[in-house]
Amino acid sequence: MATAGTGSGKTAAFLLPMLDRLRAHRGGGITALILAPTRELAAQIGHEADLLSRNGRVRKAVIVGGESMNRQIAEIRVADYLIACPGRLIDHLERRTVRLDRVTLVVIDEADRMLDMGFLPQLRRIVRALKTPRQTLMFSATMDAEVERIAREFLRDPARVNIGKIAAPPMTIRHSVCPVELADKGPLLLELMKRPEVESAIVFTRTRSRADRVTRMLARGGVSAAAIHGDRSQNQRSAALSGFRRGSYRVLVATDIAARGLDIPDVSHVINFDLPDASDTYIHRIGRTARMGKSGEALTLVTPEERGALGDLEKRLGRKLDRTTVAGFEPPALQQAPSDRSPALAIDRPPSGRRQPRRNRFRAS
């Protein structure tokens, strides 16, 4: 059971010894399984595995939803190991197009997410299909006490490996909080995009609909942006991610589907359009910048209504985050009592050179 900071090389930590073992004992069907919570992370692990095993003749199958079942079946027949999301792997188990009874090595990546109540029933079902004695490894940047308790259901006398400070973001990230009224979040984000130092940014929102609306708002403001979330097709998600990696889009607007594991080089800023509900999620989100020792900036837009969640986050981080302001936007006092009415979220009005009166056009999702 291993924890290490975001961008620290956890993927290589399990891929290198696994591929070395597979090269020495090729043949005999599928003997290793890597489980990942999202399609994007599974695809990224597959890409890194290809780079590391270019001359090793070790064959893989990447098993995720939204892609051809027949193509996956063909890859499974000749594979030495699988990289899979739980839902699609269970589909194959039910169709009897995959066998896991020879698996001797299981890697559960982003283990805290995989062991939450959404994935736990699927994970238990998959583990029941693993009939031989095996080695199980769990990796994550964060691992709270409850997740550790659940993890021991799948582990026997586990070794605990902690690298660096537990659940701490990279030291090379500069954190700041920008107090803002809810109705001003959209105009303020557009103003931030005018800064030349924001070369590329991932903007995190709380909901899928909000991600789409922020993307449209940015496009109207002349900012190239693409959205990635669970309501987009796999082709749309892949196109958004690859376009952002190539630099075709300056901004990737995402839900927490993109908060974990994705390694995108040279992301200068992570902007939390919405403060996440959990401090662990904040750590995963901002880990998309400052990868592999580089520097980066995390900016969080916080309304007075979110002051309680901000306090919880600062307590978890062990320090108060720097406050920053943007010219033309009067920062509200985060200590004030929350209003009974939520102001409108102005992200669907056209941009202009001056601030416009607030209009009750869209409520916060």
Secondary structure, 3 states (H helix, E strand, C coil): CEEECCCCCHHHHHHHHHHHHHHHCCCCCCCEEEECCCHHHHHHHHHHHHHHCCCCCCCEEEECCCCCHHHHHHHHHHCCEEEECHHHHHHHHHHCCCCCCCCCEEEEECHHHHCCCCCHHHHHHHHHCCCCCCEEEEEECCCCHHHHHHHCCCCCCCCCEEECCCCCCCCCEEEEEEECCHHHHHHHHHHHCCCCCCCCEEEECCCHHHHHHHHHHHHHCCCCEEEECCCCCHHHHHHHHHHHHHCCCCEEEECHHHCCCCCCCCCCEEEECCCCCCHHHHHHHHCCCCHHHCCEEEEEEECHHHHHHHHHHHHHHCCCCEECCCCCCCCCCCCCCCCCCCCCCCCCCCCCCCCCCCCCCCCCC
